[in-house]
Amino acid sequence: MTRLAAWMAIGVLALAACGGGDDEASQSEESSWANDVCQGADQVTTSISGLTDALQINPNSSSSALEQAQTEMTDRVNTVQQSISDLTGTITDLPDNTSDAVTSAEDQLSDDASQLNDSVSDLTGAVTKAADATNAQAFTAALAEATSSLASTKDALGSLTNSIGSFLDSSQESLKNAFNDAPACQG
């Protein structure tokens, strides 16, 4: 009888340990997702910052300065578009069995990413105009439009990063833990 009681106690403890593992695994997956989201947001921030870096013009190139500037701006905008596309994919790639708070955060981040994507579409249009410009005056006008679009893009990025920042202080423990346990979300 004593052996039976001991085996039953071991069985109960084993079952209890298995039950807690799922919550821990889920939290770990949520933190991994949050980490990926923060890394993606950092990549978008870097690519958007790269838009304002000085253009590199090679005076020895067979291409004109205008053509070089057009190509470089187009490449930079393509980099931004790709980083936003990657971020959007990461945001929507929630792990299975996530908490309601994390699912709600995904919805908010998806909305923020959609607004960011829309603003980059406007920016892309302006850069395309610059790339298609046939003279310096048209190029300069298109860059002025791009500057305005860039301001909107930075505002949209600010909304997304503010959302991420608010998750670090969330009243929802699972959401707060997911982002606080994610190294890429720290600072």
N, C-alpha and C positions, 0 to 999 in steps of 0.2 A: 504494500500500500504506500509506503514511503517513497519507493521508486516511482510509482505512478504519479504521485503528487509532484515529485521533482521534475519528471518529464513534462508534466502539464505546465509547470511554472516556466520551464525553459521554452516550451512551445508558445506560451502567452508572450514572453519577452521577445521571442523571435518575431512574432507577428506584429508586435508593437514597434519593433525596430524597422520592419519593412514599411509600415504605414508612414513613419516619419521620413523615410528616404524619398518618397515621392514628392513631398513638399520641398525638401532640400534640393532635389533634382530640378524641380520646377523653378525654384528661386534661382538656382545656378543658371538655368537656361534663360530666364528672364534677364539676369545680369549680363549674360553673354550677348543677348540681343541688344540690351541698352548700351553695352560697350561698342558693339558694331554701329549702332545709330550715332553715338558720339564721335566715333572715328570717321564715319561718313560725313557728318556735319563739319568736322575739322577739314576734311578734304574739300568740301564745297567752299568753305571759308577761304582756304588757301587758293583755290582756283579763281574765285571771285577777286581776291586781292591781286592775283597775277594779271588781271585785266588792266590794272592801272600802272603796272611796271613800265618803265621806259621801253619804247620800241627800239629794237636793234636793227639798225640800217647799215648794210655793208656797202660802202661807196665803190668797192671794186666789183660788185655783182653786175651781172648782165641785166638784171631786173631793175626797173626804176625804183626810186625811194618810195613812191606811191604804191607800186605793186608789192614791194616788200612789206610795207605797213599794212596793206590790205590782207596779205597772206598771214602775217603774224596775228592780226586781230581776229581773223576767222579761226585760226588754230586755237587761240585762247578761248574764244566763245565755245568752240567745240569741246574743249576740255571742261568748261563749266557745265555744259549740257550733259556730258558723260558723268561727271561727278554727281549731278543732281539725279540723273537716272539711276545711278548706283545707290544713292541714298534712299530714293523712293522704293527701290526693290528691297533694301535692307529693312526699312520701316515696316513694310507690309509682310515681311517674312517672320511673323510671330511664331514662337515655339508653341507646340501643342500644350493644352491645359494651362494657359496663362490666366492670371487673375483678372477679374473684371477691371480693376484699376489700370493694369498694364494694357488691356485691350482698349480701354478708353483713351489712354495716352497714345496708342497707335493711331486711333481715329484723329486725335488732335494734330499729331505730327504729320499724318497724311494730308490733312487740310493745309497745314503750314507748307508742306513740300509742294502741294499743288499750286498754292499762291506764288511760291518761289519759282516754280517751273513756268507759270504764266508770265512773271516779270522777266524771266530770262528769254522767253519767246519774243517779248517786245525788244529786248536788248539784241537778240539775234537778228531781228528785222532791221534794226538800225545799223548793226555791223554789216549785214548783207548789203545795205545801201552803200555803206562806205566801201565795201569790197567791189561793188559794181560801179563806183564812181569813175567817171572818165576824166575828171580833172580835180585839181586840188581844192577848188571852191566847193564842189559837190561833196568831196571827201570831208572837208571841214564841217559842212552843214550836217552831214550824217554823223560825224563824231559828236557834235553838240547834242543831237537827238540821243545818241548812245549814252552820253553823260547823264542825261535825265533818266533814261531807263536804268542805268547803273545805280542811281540813287534809289529807285524803286526796288531794285533787286537787293540792295543792301538792307532796306527796310524789311523786306520779306524774310531775308536771312536772319535779321534781328528778332523777328517774331518766332522763328523756329528755335533759335538758340535760347530765347527767353522761356519758351515752353520747356525745353530741356532743363534749364536752370530751375524752373519751378518744381520739376519732378524731384529734385534733390531735397526739397523741403516739404514734400507732399504729406498730407495728413494720412494718406493711404500707405500703410506700412509696406505692402508688397512692392508698390511703385517706388517709394522712397528707397527701399533696400536695393531694388534692382539697379537704380542709377547710382546710388552711393557705393555699391559693391563693384561697379564697373570702373576700372582704372582710367579709361579714356575720358570719362565724365568728370574727372577730378582736376579742375583748373584749366 
